[in-house]
Amino acid sequence: MMRAVILAAGEGKRLRHHFKAPKPLVRLLGLSLIERNILALKECGINDFVIITGCYFSEIQSHLGNGNKLGVNITYLHNPEWELGNGVSAYTFQREYRQGEKFVLIMSDHVFELKAIKAFIAEAKKINEGEILLAADRRLKNVYDLMECTKIKFEQDYALELGKELQDFNAVDCGLFLCTGALLEALSDKISQCRYTLTDAVNMLASKHRVKLHFINAAWIDVDDLPSYRHAEKMVLRSLVPPKDGFVSRVLNRKVSLLITKLFARTGITPNQVTFVSFLISAVSAVFFALGYPLYGGMLAQVSSIFDGVDGEIGRLKFLKSSYGGLLDAVLDRYADFLIVIGMAYSWYSKTENTVVLLACAAALTGLPMSMLLKEKFHALTGRPFIPESYDGIFRYLPANRDGRMFIIMLGGVLNLVPAALFFLAVITHLQALVRLYNIRQLM
């Protein structure tokens, strides 16, 4: 089982000035920087961690303990000579190194999108003994604070030279390594020459064509000061938006739900609690529709739709996702849809006593679950998530996913067009189901 080594030995003066805490323990959207990396690596199947401490060893060890609260195992190695350089801190792992093992080395103050780390870890089998793998970014226009980064000159996916002052470069170092014992040997050689940085050792390996590069295609940042901290907040929040989002969710709902998630991140509110709140708002919406107050019913339906995105965002943000949480969300969403449509139909029928209401209501209730059902069946059959942008074609703009349906309900309530909204829901949900059945058949 692969282990991860986290460097958390430095002083971090620029960030400590603002947060009055050691940099690895600075909280970013509800989790400390080091916790965020531990939990991200845990998602990749790594459960054993070695944390290299220095300046703030007692504070870090007191905060994280043995890792039980995070569901991992943590071992601490203290580097009393941390001021010499990060190469000395990295070499401290020599005391725990197991001959022949591969290990991940990551900086405690670097933040990555989860998919970037997952793709990087997946490359472990491609690294030979004597080599190391370095995460690099060649999308130079997207790199935050390029001048402060360690630059890389590479050819054919292998690093030739690294350095902060390098003038001729075509990528930057992301601070994420997959290492073999070769790194520790290089560190030992360089430290004996009074060269104490990690870059010194990596350059030694690069000169021997032993530093292979993995180019990441997701967001990352080195959190070093207040501006980079603010940028990291925005980066992490943007990463919470799933590719399967519907049009209304992307254009409208997420702009509000991410603000709510940012606020909730500072609290102990759980995804399941938000799921239940969203359901309660939907139930109140249904009551307002039934009592003949479509304006309030419609507005609350849209609010519940926004909150319906917050539970997933908090789950991804704080690594609280669970299979049961997904099931609870799916079941309560179906109940919420049912209650709102019944409320709308009852309001219409109480005014007209027209049996057409029953047909419209039945058609809408039958069509509402089809979007989720087809997505789930597609995933079960193919192992891939159903991405509307990829599979729905022009019909991806049809507001038949849940975010679109709730938006139609909101418009029907606000404009006092409840019958039209019910008919429209019935038509678009069944139309989408037929189109998806046809498109999926072409893919099978």
C-alpha angles and dihedrals in degrees: 000000000000120000130209126224116205121197109218102150105108131099100237094201098173095057097036089060089066102035104031090224136098108275096246088056097048106121118237113189095333101322131076116246092251093047090052091056093044092052093044091054090045087058086057092056100264114132104160119077135182113199118199109211132188127147097023103026096140095048093048094046092046092051099046101030115182092330097257094127089056094043095246140100118250128194121186128215117186121213109200090186095056092132091068093071146289091274090066090050092050091049089056086079087072087085090064101030117126115214112259097008127135117220140181118241117197137167114243092224099052118097124203136182106254093241090058092057093044092053090047095050090049088066093063095103092056094063117094126211108275093034135090130204119225125195108231137177120216094175089098095171089061097048115112114233095355094185092063094050127098104251126220132207108202143171127194094354095306125108117240099181140352133200144134092238096044110135100189107056140135103189142022134232113252096197096247121116138178104206144191128193087278090082092054091049091051091048090051091052094048095045089053085057091050091251104135109176128098089231090061091059094042090052089053090055091043090057087059094048092250103123109089117190129224110197112216123215100195137074123283137159142187105233102214107140141007097280091051089047090055090047090050090055091055092044094052093046091051090051091060093071108098120220091235092068117130123238096261092048093052096044101038120002100051092054088064102030093055090055090051091047091051089053094045092047090076091058137062093251110140130214092246091054090053090048090056092047090052090052092049091052089051090051091052089048089055091051092052091050091049092049092052101259101120094163093063092038092054095045093049091048089058092046090053089050090055092049088048087070095046096068092058092044092054090046092054094038096053098027091247098132116135137174090237091051090055091049093048091050093049094048096046091046089057092049090047092052091049094050094048094049091046089050091051093047093047091052091051095044094048088059100042109016085213115157089216084080090066092053093047091046093048092048092049094046091050093050100043098076094044096087094056093039093055092046092051093046091048090052091048092050099042106021088233128110116247107248111193091204089059104037110025098060113191088349090071085088091059105109093227099115114092095265090052094045093052089049090054089049089051091052091046090054098042093046092040091238099130096148092050091049092052093049091047092050091051093051101044097044093053092041091053091048092053093046092049092048089054095045094047090049089058090053097049 
